[in-house]
Amino acid sequence: MNLHKLYTDLYNESYQKILNEDYSIDLNIDNPADKRFGLTLLIKPQIETKNKIQNFLTELKDIEPQQYYYSNADLHITALSIISCYDGLSLSDINVSEYSKTIAKSLESVSEFEIEFKGITASESAIMIQGFPKTETLNEIRENLRSNFGKSSLQKSIDRRYRLTAAHITVMRFRKKLNDASQFINYIEKYRDYDFGTSKISKLDFTYNDWYQREEVVQKLAEFKI
């Protein structure tokens, strides 16, 4: 998968939608009745990258204060969504030990790797930092998980929404109508190729989480060092 092309194509398509005010506002962000939960294996970038992301978001917050911004604690890369968030998934229904065994088996053959975070892209609902793994390790992890969970009887919905290939970090979601779409685009354009740093990945977290990976509701079920 050519990630440069994937991110560029996504940005070019979304750029025009944002300018035309054809973006998607997330109505669930402030919805107290939103009870969607799922199981995710995720990666956290290093603090240097997180801080550079917050520097980028600081001015964006001044321009568009009503949008939803991710805190450092919530920033993540999805290695794989084991169960995509849905209303009704209870942790009491999950055999954490069996899921953890399957994940551990999937990580046996891999070692630490690096992801370079450079530039931003956009979708019709969010702004994201572009991630570029320096090796094929993340793809290997994902394929191992797909294979091992595919052989199991454990509940899963891997790739049901789409087949995950990217390594992006979502940093902002549209929560309200933009004050000024042109000003918004002009600002993020300045960061299209900005270097947010490279993170060494030596562990992954297995979480029971809401759609937004909000720290106050996420439960970390296991940590896996590689």
Disulfide bonds with the S-S distance in Angstrom:
none
